[in-house]
Amino acid sequence: MNLQQILLRPTITEKGTLLQESGKYTFRIAATANKVQVKEAVEKSFKVTVLDVNITKLRGKRKRYGPRFKKMPDVKKAVVTLKPGDRINLIEGV
């Protein structure tokens, strides 16, 4: 798998912003990506040193549209811990 296909986008949420203070960053990743691939992709994309990668798989919720139900897609998320002193600027101008 290509490194650009592994990291889909950073997740910028209130909880994720609080994690950034301790050197942890969250990303949505491809459904078939594993920890080793995520580590390589972050290190090569942002030129930082990754210490740890934690991956969670979030199940899609069921939404109701009238009498029918539709299942939203599953999401795979990675929390990446960086070496102290390393930073990733996710928002431009910061």
C-alpha positions in Angstrom: 0.0 0.0 0.0 1.2 3.5 -0.9 2.1 5.8 2.1 -0.2 8.5 0.9 -3.1 6.0 1.0 -2.5 5.0 4.6 -3.1 8.4 6.3 -6.5 9.7 5.1 -6.8 12.8 7.3 -6.0 14.1 10.7 -8.9 14.2 13.1 -9.2 17.6 14.7 -11.5 17.4 17.7 -11.5 18.9 21.1 -10.2 15.7 22.7 -7.6 15.4 20.0 -6.4 18.9 20.6 -5.9 18.2 24.3 -3.9 15.1 23.3 -1.6 17.2 21.2 -0.2 18.9 24.3 1.2 15.5 25.4 2.6 14.7 22.0 -0.2 12.5 20.7 -1.9 13.0 17.3 -4.9 11.3 15.9 -5.5 10.3 12.2 -8.1 8.5 10.2 -6.4 5.7 8.4 -7.2 3.1 5.7 -9.2 0.1 6.8 -6.4 -2.3 5.8 -3.5 -0.3 7.4 -1.6 -1.8 10.4 0.6 -0.2 13.1 3.9 -0.6 11.2 2.5 1.0 8.0 1.1 3.9 10.0 4.4 4.5 11.8 6.3 4.6 8.5 3.8 6.9 6.9 3.8 9.4 9.8 7.6 9.4 10.0 8.2 9.9 6.3 5.3 12.4 5.8 6.1 14.7 8.7 9.8 13.9 9.4 9.3 13.1 13.1 10.1 10.1 15.3 7.2 7.9 16.3 7.4 6.1 19.7 4.0 4.3 19.7 0.9 3.7 17.6 -2.5 2.7 19.0 -5.3 1.7 16.5 -9.0 1.6 17.2 -11.8 0.5 14.9 -15.0 2.4 15.3 -18.2 0.8 14.1 -20.6 2.8 12.0 -23.9 3.9 13.6 -27.3 3.0 12.2 -29.2 6.0 10.9 -33.0 5.9 10.3 -34.4 7.4 7.2 -38.2 7.0 7.5 -39.0 3.4 7.7 -35.5 2.3 6.5 -32.2 2.0 8.4 -28.9 2.7 6.9 -25.5 1.8 8.4 -22.8 4.4 8.3 -19.3 3.2 7.3 -16.8 1.9 9.8 -13.9 4.1 10.6 -10.3 3.1 11.6 -8.4 5.6 13.8 -4.8 5.8 14.9 -3.3 7.7 17.9 0.4 8.3 17.3 2.7 9.2 20.1 5.8 11.2 19.1 9.2 11.6 20.7 9.3 14.5 23.2 10.2 17.7 21.3 8.7 16.6 18.0 5.6 18.4 16.7 3.2 18.2 13.8 1.5 21.4 12.6 -1.9 20.2 11.5 -3.5 23.7 11.3 -1.7 26.2 9.1 -0.8 29.5 10.7 -0.2 27.9 14.1 
